[in-house]
Each structure stands twice: as structure tokens, then as C-alpha cells.
Amino acid sequence: QVQFVESGGGLVQPGGSLRLSCEASGIIFSAYHMYWFRQAPGKQREFIASITKVDTTNYAVSVKGRFTISRDNAKNTMYLQMDRLKPEDTAVYLCMTNNVWGQGIQVTVSS
């Protein structure tokens, strides 16, 4: 079945960087647009970034200029490079497509 596994999260200081990965299995990865979302405690899940089959990207205003989405179809993997992290970026980050979600990975930005 289709499965996504996120990795690369953790604790980082404000201003720091992390790179998240989302490895896909059970799908022809190159055929799908892919998405990153996040959910902070007590808040609704929010769109962060997307990348199409032809590498067109789109970002939420809150992360534009700080986060970069990319994909490697040969590795069935999508990435989210997160720079200049802020405490308000603290959340569980999830990848998805076609109504299938990964389990999520915790990112905590704190001094």
C-alpha cells in the first residue's frame, strides 16, 4: 500500500536549520504532486509547501523565502529545507498526496 515516512525532525535553536525528508513507497512517486503540511498544538493543520510533477513549487506566506521544497524521483523522496527557523515553526510536519498522509515528524524550535 501507499506509505510515506518522514524523517529529519528534532530540536533546533531559533535561526537554525533542519532538512526534512519524506520517503514514499507503494506509488509511482514521479507521477504525483507532493505536499508538506504542519500542525501545531491546538491549531488546525496548515499547508506549508507543494511541488508538482514538473517541479513547480508553491509556499505558504509564513515560510516563503525561508523554506525550500524539492524532490528526487530516483529516490522516491521529497525534502523540505527549513532555514532561519522561528519558535512559531514548532509543529508536527507531515507529507501527503492523494489523501494519504505520513505519520508526521516533530520539529521544535526553542532556545
C-alpha positions in Angstrom: 0.0 0.0 0.0 1.0 3.7 -0.3 3.2 4.8 2.6 5.1 8.0 3.5 7.8 8.1 6.1 9.1 11.5 7.4 12.5 11.9 9.0 14.9 14.7 9.9 13.0 16.5 12.6 14.2 17.4 16.1 15.1 20.3 18.3 16.8 23.4 16.9 17.6 26.9 18.2 15.9 29.9 16.6 17.7 30.9 13.5 18.9 27.3 12.8 18.2 24.9 10.0 16.7 21.4 9.5 16.1 19.3 6.5 13.0 17.0 6.5 12.7 14.0 4.2 9.6 12.2 3.1 10.2 8.8 1.6 7.4 7.3 -0.4 6.6 3.6 -1.2 3.8 1.9 -3.0 3.3 4.6 -5.6 4.9 5.8 -8.8 6.3 8.8 -7.0 7.2 10.8 -10.1 3.5 10.8 -11.2 2.3 12.8 -8.2 2.3 16.3 -6.9 3.5 16.3 -3.3 2.7 18.4 -0.3 4.0 19.4 3.1 1.7 20.4 5.9 2.2 21.1 9.6 0.1 21.1 12.7 1.0 22.9 15.9 -0.6 22.0 19.3 -4.2 23.4 19.5 -4.1 24.7 15.9 -5.5 23.5 12.6 -3.3 21.7 10.1 -1.9 24.2 7.6 -0.4 24.0 4.2 3.3 24.7 4.0 4.6 23.9 0.5 3.9 21.9 -2.6 5.9 20.6 -5.6 4.3 19.4 -8.8 5.4 16.5 -11.1 7.4 19.1 -13.1 9.0 20.7 -10.0 6.8 23.8 -9.9 6.8 24.9 -6.3 4.4 26.9 -4.1 4.7 28.1 -0.5 2.6 29.5 2.3 3.3 33.1 3.0 4.6 32.3 6.5 7.5 30.2 5.2 8.2 31.7 1.8 11.9 32.7 1.5 12.9 30.5 4.4 11.8 27.0 3.4 12.6 25.2 0.1 10.8 22.1 -1.2 12.4 19.7 -3.6 12.2 16.1 -4.7 14.4 13.3 -6.0 12.2 11.0 -8.1 15.1 8.4 -8.4 15.0 8.1 -4.5 11.2 8.4 -4.2 11.9 11.2 -1.7 10.7 14.7 -1.1 12.6 17.2 1.0 11.9 20.4 3.0 14.9 22.5 3.7 14.0 24.8 6.6 16.2 27.8 7.3 16.0 30.7 9.7 13.6 28.8 11.9 11.4 30.6 14.3 9.7 29.3 17.5 6.4 29.6 15.7 7.6 26.9 13.2 7.3 24.4 16.0 4.8 21.7 14.9 4.4 18.2 13.6 5.3 18.2 9.9 3.5 15.8 7.6 3.8 14.9 3.9 1.0 13.8 1.8 -0.6 13.2 -1.6 -3.8 11.8 -2.9 -5.4 11.7 0.6 -2.6 9.6 2.0 -0.6 11.1 4.9 2.6 10.2 6.6 2.8 9.7 10.4 4.4 13.1 10.9 7.7 14.3 12.4 8.2 16.7 15.3 10.1 19.9 14.8 10.7 22.1 17.9 12.4 25.5 17.6 13.5 26.7 21.0 16.4 28.1 22.9 
